[in-house]
Amino acid sequence: MGLFRRKKEAIRESFPVAIGSAGYADFSNTQDKALENSTFWACLTNLCRTFATLPLHHYAMTGNRREVQQTSPVAKLLKQPCPYMPAYLWKFAMAFNFETAGIAYAIIGRSATGGVPIALYPVSPSVIRPEWKAGKLVYIYTPTGEAITAEDMLVINNTRIGFTSILSPLEYAKKDIALATSAKSLQTGYYKRGTTIGGIVTVPKGTDKTVKDQIKAMFNSEYAGEHNAYKTAVIEDVIKYDPIRLSEGDSKKMEEAQSWTLLEVCRRFGVPPFFAGDLTKATYANSEQQGTQLVQYSIQPRAKSWEDSLDAALCRNGEYVKFSLGGLMRGDHAARSTFYQSAILTGWMTVNEARALEDLNPVPEGDTLMFPMNYMSLENAIKSKPVGIGYGEKQEAPAPLSEKRAKDMSFLTEVQAVTKTSRSRVESVIRAQLRAEIAELKRLVGDGLDAKTALEQFRAFCEGIAAEYGQRYLVIYRDIINRLAPIVQKQVATGVEPAADSMEAYAAKYSVSMAGRHGSSRAGEAERTLASLEGDALSGGVDSLADHWIETVPVIESADETARAGNAFNVFLYASLGVTMMHVVASGDSCEFCQKLDGKVVEVNGTILSKGDTVDDGAGNVRTISKNFKHPPFHTHCQCGVAPGR
């Protein structure tokens, strides 16, 4: 009976393919040596465990909507791919073969009626040989010689470069593994000898060879090895013993060899060193970025190969299989809360979708998409009836906004409209300033300066170019303050006009201040991230930090700085127009902390929040303020403002 024959009633219980040990790559001497290396073991098992725990879903398209299938044959198969193995072990085994052999195989078991895939039996790549027969690709199961058609074989490719050509990552890592083994053996022998590598015994000239051998044997048995380390040797006055020890430089080379091996193994797997437990380059500032890069450049390409192979083997009619990588991209609690808040309040995620990502049950009416009121005209916002949680059809909407609140919100909307249109221009200058700073930092490190000297000179450089880039920001901020002036005049309801030269001077002062603030932030981040690094670690740290800056700084800083400029210019204009008091206006999508500040009255140019103050969100969460605030933004992405009067 052939390899794929099944009884009509059900799958044969005695399947003629070894599922246990044959489900994994064969343990050769090379593999044994590789797995003895802690870095190789960490990279391999961490990747295997990652894929073993990633959720794998079956999707089907209904019109232009995709829906997760819970009860389809493919969905059931993904939950229990092999009847002899739990899903975790099956994915671990497939990932193990995928990483070590460059390819993973599983024979597809089909139902007796309809030929529907109902099992995936993993087999070792060492017992599968791809061949062309009669113009078709088949897979020879070498223990029996039977040919398996391509339709009945799940093939997940890692380093396959043709229909029958496969590059084994394990084989290509032989030299690195041999070097790692040699380094480990050298270290083992070094410590076994009590941190010596031997010694020289000086005896009188003419001593018989037999006596020499006896003296040598005595020293080896009595004073060599870790169990004899630090024993006191007693010798005759005519015999002299000098131990041979490694120099400090030789010891350092042993450590460098081990570090180099770790980096080489990580390069083989395409993962950052922290994934193998090396935290020498990991900092609080770059940890999240490194995690994102791990998912983007290591996990996601592998996941794509798995998905394509499973799609080809199991799916039809537009259906597809996809890993859920969202869990790997989750930040800390504060980051997730900010993300969910933004997603819900900007209308592209529902409350229940956010709760599902946190493994929470849905709530009634939690599937309604919300939309912020301050994104529509004020007239419509006042007249509109809120929809969503807490507002059923039989319930009345809250009372409309008060006249004062409506006026404040209208003013805030107009101010934000001016500042938002300037973000892209500010962002372009930030990118130019950032390029200059990165180039200088790389030059300083490339010249061989130590971290302390390089960082001192980098801070001086950042301070030195503030005036130059302040002139570039001035062109933009001059336009902003001139556009805000009539809006503030209208709100204040005064015929007084601020002096043009005063507005110009203040915009110039703010522009240089903004350029200096940007440079000081970059210098501070560089000092916190790079101060303890040296050599290659310092160069690598600079590259990582530069990538992080390029990706995050321009977008976030341009939004915050234009919002900050709008409020700073408003405060200046209030003072110019004789306004003595002002109050905080929390935006419609502000956080709980800012909502608690809504309406707070202070003197113009007074301090709204002082260093050391505490604010709470009304739910028991408290934040301590780290600096003085004369106006918003109070935190990143804050869109609150200040309005004139009480």
Secondary structure, 3 states (H helix, E strand, C coil): CCCCCCCCCCCCCCCCCCCCHHHCCCCCHHHHHHHHCHHHHHHHHHHHHHHHHCCEEEEEEECCEEEEECCCHHHHHHHCCECCECHHHHHHHHHHHHHHHCEEEEEEEECCCCCCEEEEEEECHHHEEEEEECCEEEEEECCCCEEEEHHHEEEEECCECCCCCECCHHHHCHHHHHHHHHHHHHHHHHHHCCCCCCEEEECCCCCCHHHHHHHHHHHHHHHCCHHHCCCCCCCCCCCEEEECCCCHHHHHHHHHHHHHHHHHHHHHHCCCHHHHCCCCCCCCCCHHHHHHHHHHHHHHHHHHHHHHHHHHHHCCCCCEEEECCHHHHCCCHHHHHHHHHHHHHCCCCCHHHHHHHCCCCCCCCCCCCCCCHHHCCHHHHHHCCCCECCECCCCCCCCCCCHHHHHHHHHHHHHHHHHHCCHHHHHHHHHHHHHHHHHHHHHHHHCCCCHHHHHHHHHHHHHHCHHHHHHHHHHHHHHHHHHHHHHHHHHHCCCCCCCHHHHHHHHHHHHHHHHHHHHHHHHHHHHHHHCCCCHHHHHHHHHHHHHHHHHHHHHHHHHHHHHHHHHHHHHHHHHHCCCCEEEEECCCCCCHHHHHHCCCEEECCCCCECCCCEEECCCCCEEECCCCECCCCCCCCCCCEEEECC
